[in-house]
Amino acid sequence: MGRRGFATTISRVAGGLVIVAGSFYATLKVMDYFDRGPPLITIEQATYGANCAGAKPVNATQRVAKVCDGRISCNMLISAPELGDPAPGCGKEFSVRYRCSWEQSAHGQKVAAEASGSKLYVDCQNPS
């Protein structure tokens, strides 16, 4: 076997190993999904109006948790009449921090001012 034949053999072996390793990793991910179930949302914190200087932001954690906790994804309409207005005349942001089961790190989303009337979408299949 010449140098060229040896290099070709090594390339094929390496390529085969990459395919086997990738297939093994993919199989583990699929098995994890079925063993643990789909990733579910846990809301850690949600606030409305934290961007308004001098105002005490609304703690919306329980409200968002009621809609989203234990689900794969959720939609919620952000409503100033329901949340309250901590700073009249200031356009308020809405922010949420959440975890997806199986993951160590938290994810966050922010809806820019004025958030009232906007929808918040949280998704643990494709977290932001």
C-alpha positions in Angstrom: 0.0 0.0 0.0 1.5 3.3 -1.0 1.2 6.7 0.7 -1.9 7.6 -1.3 -3.6 4.3 -0.4 -2.8 4.7 3.2 -4.1 8.3 3.3 -7.3 7.2 1.6 -7.8 4.3 4.1 -7.2 6.7 7.1 -9.7 9.2 5.6 -12.3 6.5 5.2 -11.8 5.2 8.7 -11.9 8.7 10.2 -15.1 9.5 8.2 -16.7 6.2 9.4 -15.8 7.0 13.0 -17.4 10.5 12.6 -20.6 8.9 11.2 -20.7 6.3 14.0 -20.0 9.0 16.7 -22.7 11.3 15.3 -25.2 8.5 15.1 -24.5 7.5 18.7 -24.9 11.1 19.9 -28.2 11.5 18.0 -29.5 8.2 19.4 -28.7 9.3 22.9 -30.6 12.6 22.4 -33.6 10.7 21.1 -33.4 8.3 24.0 -33.1 11.2 26.4 -36.3 12.7 24.9 -38.3 9.6 25.4 -36.8 8.8 28.9 -37.3 12.3 30.3 -40.2 13.5 28.2 -40.2 16.8 26.4 -38.5 19.8 28.0 -41.0 21.7 30.2 -41.0 25.4 31.2 -40.5 26.7 34.7 -40.9 30.4 35.1 -38.3 31.9 37.5 -39.1 35.6 37.2 -41.3 37.9 35.1 -41.5 41.7 35.5 -43.4 44.6 33.8 -42.0 48.1 33.9 -38.5 47.5 35.3 -37.2 49.9 32.6 -39.1 52.9 34.0 -36.9 55.0 36.4 -38.3 55.5 39.9 -41.1 53.0 39.4 -41.6 49.8 41.3 -42.0 47.2 38.5 -44.9 44.8 38.6 -43.9 41.2 39.6 -45.7 39.1 37.0 -44.0 35.8 37.9 -47.1 34.0 39.3 -49.3 35.2 36.4 -46.8 33.9 33.8 -46.1 30.7 35.7 -49.8 29.9 35.9 -50.0 30.1 32.0 -46.6 28.5 31.2 -45.2 26.2 33.9 -45.2 22.5 33.0 -45.8 23.1 29.3 -43.4 22.7 26.3 -44.4 26.2 25.0 -46.9 28.9 25.8 -48.4 32.2 24.6 -49.5 35.0 26.8 -51.0 38.3 26.1 -49.3 41.1 28.0 -52.0 43.3 29.4 -51.4 46.6 31.3 -55.1 46.6 32.6 -54.5 43.1 34.2 -50.9 43.8 35.4 -51.4 47.4 36.6 -49.5 50.5 35.5 -46.4 51.1 37.7 -45.4 54.2 35.8 -48.0 56.2 33.9 -46.5 57.9 30.8 -43.5 55.5 30.6 -43.5 52.7 27.9 -42.9 49.6 29.9 -40.9 46.5 29.0 -41.9 43.0 29.9 -39.1 40.5 30.7 -39.2 36.9 31.7 -36.5 34.4 32.9 -37.3 30.7 32.6 -35.7 27.3 32.6 -36.4 24.3 30.5 -36.3 20.9 32.3 -33.0 19.1 31.7 -31.1 22.4 31.3 -28.8 24.0 33.8 -28.9 27.5 32.4 -31.8 29.9 32.4 -33.2 31.6 29.3 -34.6 35.1 29.0 -36.9 37.1 26.8 -37.8 40.8 26.7 -40.7 42.5 25.0 -39.7 46.1 24.2 -41.7 49.0 25.4 -44.7 49.4 25.2 -45.2 45.7 25.9 -48.9 45.9 26.7 -50.9 44.4 23.9 -48.0 42.3 22.7 -47.7 38.5 23.0 -45.0 36.7 24.9 -44.1 33.3 23.4 -41.9 30.9 25.5 -40.7 27.7 23.9 -38.6 25.0 25.4 -38.3 23.1 22.1 -36.4 26.1 20.6 -35.5 28.3 23.6 -34.1 31.8 23.0 
